[in-house]
Amino acid sequence: MRTRERPRYGYYFLRSQLVILSLFEAIGIALILAGRTIHFGSLTWFGLGIMGYGLITTLLWFLARFVIPGNRIDLARSVLKDLSPPTDGKVLDIGCGLGLYAIEAARVVPTGEVVAIDVWDPRELPALSFFHGPSRPSGHSRERAKRNATIEKVENQIHFLNMDAGHLNFPERSFDAITCAFVLGHLGHYARKVLAEVNRVLKDDGQVAIVDNVRDFTYFLLSTPHLFVLSYLRNSKARRLTIEYWISLVEQSGFKATRIRKLRSIIWIRLIKPEKPAIS
């Protein structure tokens, strides 16, 4: 019996992490062999330590990536169900990657429309102000995103566009709901520019869902200790991604958080535009 083809959504930073962890193990083995060859016990023990760190870190990283966070497809479904846009509404998915949130959005707007944007080819965007290539999912391409939509039979509802999230080419108040999953955490100060654009194209009664990483022990394991410490010392992602940071970011961007949930290394925030004061 032929099994049904399943969509493949990829994982961010997967290949790079595996290469780095494999290097620790390879260097450890090389030091062990060198230490035994020249009969230098300290070098052998040092190699054992390096190899042990690589093996243990690989195991913990695997748990933090694939086991502890739970089912990411179920999370995407919960996020879109919680937004509950009109069934004939229009949804924007920012940084859609291989299409997970766009596809789940298409399920909740069966007679509506989904626009999914990402930077698949920065050469097409001369005005691009920010691009974080290493954060691409493995095998990242518009063709694979479209293939996933075809497998899930929602290809006619989703428009995949190569677009910079800081320069959204849409009129004001175009969308009933907007999702932004695991994007803003990579952008630093540019995240405010993106949220300003989100505010502009969101309808007054629309809602936004932000799903991203938050710093905790699971995130420490996911980042791997050596990269986490390096990022923390450089005052970049590892130090920045706190619950307080996310709340401050959305409030400074003119939104009101109506729901904040922390799910292990993930934060899920639902936003609305504050009501404008009546003119007396």
C-alpha positions as a Markdown table, in Angstrom:
| # | Residue | x | y | z |
|---|---|---|---|---|
| 1 | Met | 0.0 | 0.0 | 0.0 |
| 2 | Arg | 1.4 | 3.4 | -1.0 |
| 3 | Thr | 1.8 | 5.8 | 1.9 |
| 4 | Arg | 0.7 | 9.4 | 1.6 |
| 5 | Glu | 3.5 | 11.9 | 1.1 |
| 6 | Arg | 4.0 | 14.2 | 4.1 |
| 7 | Pro | 5.1 | 17.8 | 4.1 |
| 8 | Arg | 8.6 | 18.6 | 5.3 |
| 9 | Tyr | 9.1 | 21.8 | 7.2 |
| 10 | Gly | 12.8 | 21.7 | 8.0 |
| 11 | Tyr | 14.6 | 22.9 | 11.1 |
| 12 | Tyr | 16.4 | 26.1 | 11.6 |
| 13 | Phe | 20.2 | 26.0 | 11.9 |
| 14 | Leu | 20.1 | 22.2 | 11.7 |
| 15 | Arg | 23.0 | 21.5 | 9.4 |
| 16 | Ser | 25.4 | 24.0 | 11.0 |
| 17 | Gln | 24.6 | 22.7 | 14.5 |
| 18 | Leu | 25.3 | 19.1 | 13.5 |
| 19 | Val | 28.6 | 20.1 | 11.8 |
| 20 | Ile | 29.8 | 22.0 | 14.9 |
| 21 | Leu | 28.8 | 19.2 | 17.3 |
| 22 | Ser | 30.5 | 16.6 | 15.0 |
| 23 | Leu | 33.7 | 18.7 | 15.0 |
| 24 | Phe | 33.9 | 18.5 | 18.8 |
| 25 | Glu | 33.6 | 14.8 | 18.7 |
| 26 | Ala | 36.2 | 14.5 | 15.8 |
| 27 | Ile | 38.7 | 16.8 | 17.5 |
| 28 | Gly | 38.3 | 14.8 | 20.8 |
| 29 | Ile | 39.0 | 11.5 | 19.0 |
| 30 | Ala | 42.0 | 13.1 | 17.2 |
| 31 | Leu | 43.4 | 14.3 | 20.5 |
| 32 | Ile | 42.9 | 10.9 | 22.2 |
| 33 | Leu | 44.8 | 9.2 | 19.3 |
| 34 | Ala | 47.5 | 11.8 | 19.4 |
| 35 | Gly | 47.9 | 11.4 | 23.2 |
| 36 | Arg | 48.2 | 7.7 | 23.0 |
| 37 | Thr | 50.6 | 7.9 | 20.1 |
| 38 | Ile | 53.1 | 10.2 | 21.9 |
| 39 | His | 52.2 | 8.7 | 25.4 |
| 40 | Phe | 51.0 | 12.0 | 26.7 |
| 41 | Gly | 48.2 | 11.2 | 29.2 |
| 42 | Ser | 47.1 | 14.8 | 29.7 |
| 43 | Leu | 46.4 | 15.2 | 26.0 |
| 44 | Thr | 44.4 | 11.9 | 26.0 |
| 45 | Trp | 42.3 | 13.0 | 29.0 |
| 46 | Phe | 41.7 | 16.4 | 27.3 |
| 47 | Gly | 40.6 | 14.7 | 24.2 |
| 48 | Leu | 38.2 | 12.5 | 26.2 |
| 49 | Gly | 36.7 | 15.7 | 27.7 |
| 50 | Ile | 36.2 | 17.3 | 24.3 |
| 51 | Met | 34.7 | 14.2 | 22.9 |
| 52 | Gly | 32.4 | 13.7 | 25.9 |
| 53 | Tyr | 31.3 | 17.3 | 25.7 |
| 54 | Gly | 30.4 | 16.8 | 22.0 |
| 55 | Leu | 28.4 | 13.6 | 22.7 |
| 56 | Ile | 26.5 | 14.9 | 25.7 |
| 57 | Thr | 25.8 | 18.2 | 24.0 |
| 58 | Thr | 24.5 | 16.4 | 20.9 |
| 59 | Leu | 22.1 | 14.3 | 23.1 |
| 60 | Leu | 20.8 | 17.3 | 25.0 |
| 61 | Trp | 20.5 | 19.4 | 21.8 |
| 62 | Phe | 18.5 | 16.5 | 20.2 |
| 63 | Leu | 16.1 | 16.5 | 23.2 |
| 64 | Ala | 15.8 | 20.3 | 23.2 |
| 65 | Arg | 15.1 | 20.3 | 19.5 |
| 66 | Phe | 12.9 | 17.3 | 18.9 |
| 67 | Val | 11.4 | 16.1 | 22.2 |
| 68 | Ile | 11.0 | 18.8 | 24.9 |
| 69 | Pro | 9.2 | 21.5 | 22.8 |
| 70 | Gly | 6.5 | 19.0 | 21.7 |
| 71 | Asn | 4.7 | 18.8 | 18.4 |
| 72 | Arg | 5.3 | 22.0 | 16.4 |
| 73 | Ile | 2.4 | 21.3 | 14.0 |
| 74 | Asp | 0.0 | 21.1 | 16.9 |
| 75 | Leu | 1.4 | 24.4 | 18.2 |
| 76 | Ala | 0.8 | 26.1 | 14.8 |
| 77 | Arg | -2.7 | 24.7 | 14.7 |
| 78 | Ser | -3.4 | 26.1 | 18.2 |
| 79 | Val | -2.1 | 29.5 | 17.2 |
| 80 | Leu | -4.3 | 29.8 | 14.2 |
| 81 | Lys | -7.3 | 28.5 | 15.9 |
| 82 | Asp | -6.8 | 31.0 | 18.7 |
| 83 | Leu | -6.6 | 33.9 | 16.2 |
| 84 | Ser | -9.8 | 32.7 | 14.7 |
| 85 | Pro | -9.9 | 35.0 | 11.6 |
| 86 | Pro | -13.1 | 35.1 | 9.5 |
| 87 | Thr | -13.4 | 31.9 | 7.4 |
| 88 | Asp | -13.3 | 34.2 | 4.3 |
| 89 | Gly | -10.6 | 36.4 | 5.8 |
| 90 | Lys | -7.1 | 37.3 | 4.6 |
| 91 | Val | -4.1 | 36.2 | 6.6 |
| 92 | Leu | -0.4 | 37.2 | 6.3 |
| 93 | Asp | 2.3 | 34.8 | 7.4 |
| 94 | Ile | 5.7 | 36.6 | 7.8 |
| 95 | Gly | 8.8 | 34.6 | 7.4 |
| 96 | Cys | 6.9 | 31.5 | 6.3 |
| 97 | Gly | 9.9 | 29.3 | 5.7 |
| 98 | Leu | 8.6 | 26.0 | 4.4 |
| 99 | Gly | 5.0 | 27.0 | 4.9 |
| 100 | Leu | 3.8 | 25.4 | 8.2 |
| 101 | Tyr | 1.9 | 28.4 | 9.6 |
| 102 | Ala | 0.6 | 29.5 | 6.1 |
| 103 | Ile | -0.8 | 26.0 | 5.5 |
| 104 | Glu | -2.5 | 25.9 | 8.9 |
| 105 | Ala | -3.8 | 29.4 | 8.2 |
| 106 | Ala | -5.3 | 28.2 | 5.0 |
| 107 | Arg | -7.3 | 25.5 | 7.0 |
| 108 | Val | -9.0 | 28.2 | 9.1 |
| 109 | Val | -9.9 | 30.5 | 6.2 |
| 110 | Pro | -11.2 | 27.9 | 3.7 |
| 111 | Thr | -12.9 | 30.5 | 1.6 |
| 112 | Gly | -10.3 | 33.2 | 2.3 |
| 113 | Glu | -6.7 | 33.9 | 1.2 |
| 114 | Val | -3.3 | 33.5 | 2.7 |
| 115 | Val | -0.2 | 35.5 | 1.8 |
| 116 | Ala | 3.1 | 33.9 | 2.8 |
| 117 | Ile | 6.3 | 36.0 | 2.6 |
| 118 | Asp | 9.9 | 35.2 | 3.1 |
| 119 | Val | 13.3 | 36.1 | 1.7 |
| 120 | Trp | 14.1 | 33.2 | -0.6 |
| 121 | Asp | 16.3 | 35.2 | -2.9 |
| 122 | Pro | 17.8 | 38.5 | -1.4 |
| 123 | Arg | 19.0 | 39.4 | -4.9 |
| 124 | Glu | 15.4 | 40.2 | -5.9 |
| 125 | Leu | 15.1 | 42.7 | -3.1 |
| 126 | Pro | 17.5 | 45.7 | -3.7 |
| 127 | Ala | 15.9 | 47.6 | -0.8 |
| 128 | Leu | 16.4 | 44.8 | 1.7 |
| 129 | Ser | 17.7 | 46.1 | 5.0 |
| 130 | Phe | 18.2 | 42.9 | 6.9 |
| 131 | Phe | 18.9 | 39.3 | 5.9 |
| 132 | His | 20.0 | 36.5 | 8.3 |
| 133 | Gly | 21.0 | 33.7 | 5.9 |
| 134 | Pro | 22.2 | 31.2 | 8.6 |
| 135 | Ser | 18.7 | 31.2 | 10.1 |
| 136 | Arg | 17.1 | 29.6 | 7.1 |
| 137 | Pro | 15.5 | 26.2 | 7.5 |
| 138 | Ser | 17.4 | 23.3 | 6.0 |
| 139 | Gly | 16.5 | 23.0 | 2.3 |
| 140 | His | 14.8 | 26.4 | 2.3 |
| 141 | Ser | 13.1 | 27.3 | -1.0 |
| 142 | Arg | 9.9 | 28.7 | -2.3 |
| 143 | Glu | 9.4 | 25.6 | -4.4 |
| 144 | Arg | 9.5 | 23.3 | -1.3 |
| 145 | Ala | 7.0 | 25.6 | 0.5 |
| 146 | Lys | 4.7 | 25.3 | -2.5 |
| 147 | Arg | 5.2 | 21.6 | -2.6 |
| 148 | Asn | 4.1 | 21.3 | 1.1 |
| 149 | Ala | 1.0 | 23.3 | 0.3 |
| 150 | Thr | 0.2 | 21.0 | -2.6 |
| 151 | Ile | 0.6 | 18.0 | -0.4 |
| 152 | Glu | -1.8 | 19.5 | 2.0 |
| 153 | Lys | -4.2 | 20.5 | -0.8 |
| 154 | Val | -4.3 | 24.2 | 0.0 |
| 155 | Glu | -2.0 | 25.4 | -2.8 |
| 156 | Asn | -4.8 | 27.5 | -4.4 |
| 157 | Gln | -5.3 | 29.5 | -1.2 |
| 158 | Ile | -1.7 | 30.5 | -0.6 |
| 159 | His | 0.4 | 33.1 | -2.4 |
| 160 | Phe | 4.1 | 32.7 | -1.7 |
| 161 | Leu | 6.0 | 36.0 | -2.2 |
| 162 | Asn | 9.6 | 36.9 | -2.0 |
| 163 | Met | 9.4 | 40.0 | 0.3 |
| 164 | Asp | 11.2 | 41.9 | 3.0 |
| 165 | Ala | 9.1 | 42.0 | 6.1 |
| 166 | Gly | 10.3 | 45.5 | 6.8 |
| 167 | His | 8.9 | 46.8 | 3.5 |
| 168 | Leu | 5.5 | 45.2 | 3.1 |
| 169 | Asn | 4.1 | 45.9 | -0.3 |
| 170 | Phe | 0.4 | 45.9 | 0.8 |
| 171 | Pro | -2.1 | 48.7 | 1.4 |
| 172 | Glu | -3.0 | 49.8 | 4.9 |
| 173 | Arg | -5.5 | 47.6 | 6.8 |
| 174 | Ser | -5.2 | 44.7 | 4.4 |
| 175 | Phe | -5.2 | 41.7 | 6.7 |
| 176 | Asp | -7.6 | 40.2 | 9.3 |
| 177 | Ala | -4.8 | 38.2 | 11.0 |
| 178 | Ile | -1.0 | 38.1 | 10.8 |
| 179 | Thr | 1.4 | 35.4 | 12.1 |
| 180 | Cys | 5.1 | 35.8 | 12.7 |
| 181 | Ala | 6.8 | 32.6 | 13.9 |
| 182 | Phe | 10.5 | 32.4 | 14.8 |
| 183 | Val | 11.4 | 35.5 | 12.8 |
| 184 | Leu | 11.6 | 38.5 | 15.1 |
| 185 | Gly | 14.2 | 37.0 | 17.4 |
| 186 | His | 16.7 | 36.9 | 14.6 |
| 187 | Leu | 16.2 | 40.6 | 13.6 |
| 188 | Gly | 17.5 | 42.7 | 16.6 |
| 189 | His | 16.5 | 46.3 | 16.2 |
| 190 | Tyr | 15.0 | 45.6 | 12.8 |
| 191 | Ala | 12.1 | 43.8 | 14.6 |
| 192 | Arg | 10.6 | 47.2 | 15.4 |
| 193 | Lys | 10.6 | 48.1 | 11.7 |
| 194 | Val | 8.8 | 44.8 | 10.9 |
| 195 | Leu | 6.2 | 45.4 | 13.7 |
| 196 | Ala | 5.6 | 48.9 | 12.5 |
| 197 | Glu | 4.7 | 47.5 | 9.1 |
| 198 | Val | 2.6 | 44.8 | 10.7 |
| 199 | Asn | 0.7 | 47.5 | 12.5 |
| 200 | Arg | 0.1 | 49.4 | 9.2 |
| 201 | Val | -1.3 | 46.5 | 7.2 |
| 202 | Leu | -3.4 | 45.0 | 10.0 |
| 203 | Lys | -7.1 | 45.8 | 10.1 |
| 204 | Asp | -8.3 | 47.7 | 13.2 |
| 205 | Asp | -10.1 | 44.7 | 14.5 |
| 206 | Gly | -7.4 | 42.2 | 13.4 |
| 207 | Gln | -5.0 | 40.1 | 15.6 |
| 208 | Val | -1.4 | 39.2 | 15.4 |
| 209 | Ala | 0.3 | 36.1 | 16.8 |
| 210 | Ile | 4.1 | 36.1 | 17.6 |
| 211 | Val | 5.7 | 32.8 | 18.3 |
| 212 | Asp | 9.4 | 32.8 | 19.1 |
| 213 | Asn | 12.1 | 31.7 | 21.4 |
| 214 | Val | 12.6 | 32.9 | 25.0 |
| 215 | Arg | 15.7 | 32.4 | 27.1 |
| 216 | Asp | 15.4 | 29.5 | 29.5 |
| 217 | Phe | 17.2 | 26.2 | 30.2 |
| 218 | Thr | 15.7 | 24.5 | 27.2 |
| 219 | Tyr | 16.9 | 27.4 | 25.0 |
| 220 | Phe | 20.3 | 27.1 | 26.6 |
| 221 | Leu | 20.4 | 23.4 | 25.5 |
| 222 | Leu | 19.0 | 24.2 | 22.1 |
| 223 | Ser | 21.6 | 26.9 | 21.5 |
| 224 | Thr | 24.4 | 24.6 | 22.8 |
| 225 | Pro | 26.4 | 25.9 | 25.8 |
| 226 | His | 29.3 | 27.2 | 23.7 |
| 227 | Leu | 27.2 | 29.2 | 21.3 |
| 228 | Phe | 24.9 | 30.4 | 24.1 |
| 229 | Val | 27.8 | 31.8 | 26.1 |
| 230 | Leu | 29.3 | 33.4 | 23.1 |
| 231 | Ser | 26.0 | 35.0 | 22.2 |
| 232 | Tyr | 25.5 | 36.2 | 25.8 |
| 233 | Leu | 28.9 | 37.7 | 26.0 |
| 234 | Arg | 28.3 | 39.5 | 22.7 |
| 235 | Asn | 25.0 | 40.9 | 24.1 |
| 236 | Ser | 23.1 | 39.4 | 21.2 |
| 237 | Lys | 20.2 | 36.9 | 21.1 |
| 238 | Ala | 20.9 | 34.8 | 24.2 |
| 239 | Arg | 20.9 | 37.9 | 26.4 |
| 240 | Arg | 18.0 | 39.7 | 24.7 |
| 241 | Leu | 15.3 | 37.1 | 24.4 |
| 242 | Thr | 13.5 | 37.4 | 27.8 |
| 243 | Ile | 9.8 | 37.7 | 28.5 |
| 244 | Glu | 10.4 | 41.3 | 29.4 |
| 245 | Tyr | 12.0 | 42.0 | 26.1 |
| 246 | Trp | 9.1 | 40.6 | 24.1 |
| 247 | Ile | 6.5 | 42.6 | 26.2 |
| 248 | Ser | 8.5 | 45.8 | 25.8 |
| 249 | Leu | 9.0 | 45.2 | 22.0 |
| 250 | Val | 5.3 | 44.8 | 21.3 |
| 251 | Glu | 4.2 | 47.7 | 23.5 |
| 252 | Gln | 6.7 | 50.0 | 21.9 |
| 253 | Ser | 5.4 | 49.0 | 18.5 |
| 254 | Gly | 1.9 | 50.2 | 19.3 |
| 255 | Phe | 0.2 | 46.9 | 20.1 |
| 256 | Lys | -1.5 | 45.5 | 23.2 |
| 257 | Ala | -0.8 | 41.9 | 24.3 |
| 258 | Thr | -4.1 | 40.1 | 25.0 |
| 259 | Arg | -2.4 | 36.7 | 25.7 |
| 260 | Ile | 1.1 | 35.6 | 26.7 |
| 261 | Arg | 2.0 | 32.0 | 27.1 |
| 262 | Lys | 5.4 | 30.4 | 27.7 |
| 263 | Leu | 5.8 | 26.9 | 26.5 |
| 264 | Arg | 9.3 | 25.7 | 27.5 |
| 265 | Ser | 11.7 | 27.6 | 25.2 |
| 266 | Ile | 8.8 | 29.2 | 23.3 |
| 267 | Ile | 6.8 | 32.3 | 23.9 |
| 268 | Trp | 3.4 | 32.8 | 22.2 |
| 269 | Ile | 1.9 | 36.3 | 22.2 |
| 270 | Arg | -1.4 | 37.4 | 20.8 |
| 271 | Leu | -1.7 | 41.1 | 19.9 |
| 272 | Ile | -4.3 | 43.6 | 18.9 |
| 273 | Lys | -4.2 | 47.3 | 18.0 |
| 274 | Pro | -5.2 | 49.4 | 21.0 |
| 275 | Glu | -8.5 | 51.2 | 20.6 |
| 276 | Lys | -8.1 | 54.8 | 19.4 |
| 277 | Pro | -9.5 | 57.3 | 21.9 |
| 278 | Ala | -12.8 | 58.9 | 20.8 |
| 279 | Ile | -12.5 | 62.5 | 19.5 |
| 280 | Ser | -14.6 | 64.7 | 21.7 |
